[in-house]
Amino acid sequence: MPRFLFDIDDGERNFRDEEGSVHADVEAARLELISTLAQIAKDVLPDDERRVFRGAVRDEHGAVVYEATLTLRDAWAHEPQAE
């Protein structure tokens, strides 16, 4: 099975994968990146009203084979009342 490397930028930190992980194919690596970006977005809430998460999948030769961007925006429709 091929090895893929995952580079992630969460708007505050930039991680470049030097080790990688094995996946059945590029589609499986794509799904892993999308899942990872969603999990990172969930973990950092509610830090900002707008946050952009970017990721790339590289093949074992270092060539980018897939890129994804997740933009998260949140805002209250009405200010919550203090309890």
VENPEVEN-V793815 format. One record per backbone hydrogen bond with DSSP energy under -1.0 kcal/mol. NH is the residue of the N-H (numbers start at 0). CO is the residue of the C=O. Records with the same first field share a line. If there is no record, write none. Layout:
NH->CO, CO
This chain:
3->20
4->57
6->55
7->14
8->53
9->12
14->7
20->3
22->1
28->24
29->25
30->26
31->27
32->28
33->29
34->30
35->31
36->32
37->33
38->34
39->35
40->36
41->37
42->38
43->39
46->43
50->71
52->69
53->8
54->67
55->6
56->65
57->4
58->62
61->58
64->56
65->56
67->54
69->52
71->50
73->48
